[in-house]
Amino acid sequence: MKIPKGIEGDYLEIKENHLFFDIKGYHHPQDRKICFLRFYPDQNGDRIKEGKKYKKIYSLDDRYLKVREEYPQYLFFSNELDLELQGVKIGDIKKIYTPRDYYYTLITKKQLVGVELALVQLCELFIKKCKVDENLIGISGSPMVGLNKEKTDLDILIYGTRESLEFQNNLKKIFSVSKGLRKYSAQEYKTHYNWRFGGSSFNFENFLKSEKRKLHQGKYNGTDFFIRYIKSPEDWKGNFYDYQFKNLGRIEIQAKIVDSSDSIFTPCSYKIKCKEIMDKNLIVNSINLNDITEINSFRGRFCEHAKDGESVLVKGKLEEVIFKGNQKHLRILLTDQTQDIFCVI
């Protein structure tokens, strides 16, 4: 399987300003990569690379604020997505870092230090017990660009649509047979909730209902791990210019999940049947319930969140999606940590 550079899970470094961005999604404009600021130089930073101190920036709001105030050249408005985005032009990119290359670097390294050993051991466990091809596994996150602290999360990527689904199915057995791999404890779920949904109206009980059954996250020998699944390139439907999105405002609905098979991937997707609109604040005057057919998110926190047949409450941004000028449907996009809701009811 040939996987192109510059997709979800990859990072890029720019030629000027010593900035690092993480790349989002599969589809990008011809002249740039859609990506979001992740590390920037700061004399008070707690990460060091080549003698320079860096800070890591976390929330999406903080990333936009930082870029708008100090690096506005990396903001652009996409007519296709009807959205202001962060992005780096191709000519400004110094290097693209990929999880596959980083994994290969580690397994061919003579001596592993610190988190490197844990990352390789976790990958070896997955390769052996989950029967994943070592050419379809990668390691992302701050270690990939040399900006990790001593204690850091273990971010693993699995490539391929069929391969990811098979891996996820095999993963069910690993938690019961591996001593080092486990799900979160009750207290750790509380910490996890505060990190991912702190400040929102999404309550802990609803969070726990979905979170406790997720397989793509947990602890490995005491360190947090997270698995991201990437679809095969032949399943990346269309290209960037085949899509036209229109922001229709905010909406809250009750719906039934009719197909959750794409819920493990980034971006994640759920096919739904809308039951009732609970609240709406739309540009358009009226919509057809049957036209709202999908929940979508680029945020890993919404992966594996609901299963087929379950009823859910969803609050997010309503968008009209036009594919190649004629195929239309409506989707709810989940992006905002404090405003968006997605819970099983």
Secondary structure, 3 states (H helix, E strand, C coil): CCCCCCCCCCEEEECCCCCEEEECCCCCCCCEEEEEEEEEECCCCCEEECCEEEEECCCHHHHHHHHHHHCHHHEEEECCCCEEEEEEEHHHEEEEECHHHHHHHHHCCCCCCCHHHHHHHHHHHHHHHCCCCHHHEEEECHHHHCCCCCCCCEEEEEECHHHHHHHHHHHHHHHHHCCCEECCCHHHHHHHHHHHHCCCCCCHHHHHHHHCCCCCEEEECCEEEEEEEECCHHHCCCCHHHEEEEEEEEEEEEEEEEECCCCCECCEEEEEEEEEEEEEEECCCCCCHHHEEEEEECCHHHCCCCCCCCEEEEEEEEEEEEECCCEEEEEEEECCCCCCEEEEC
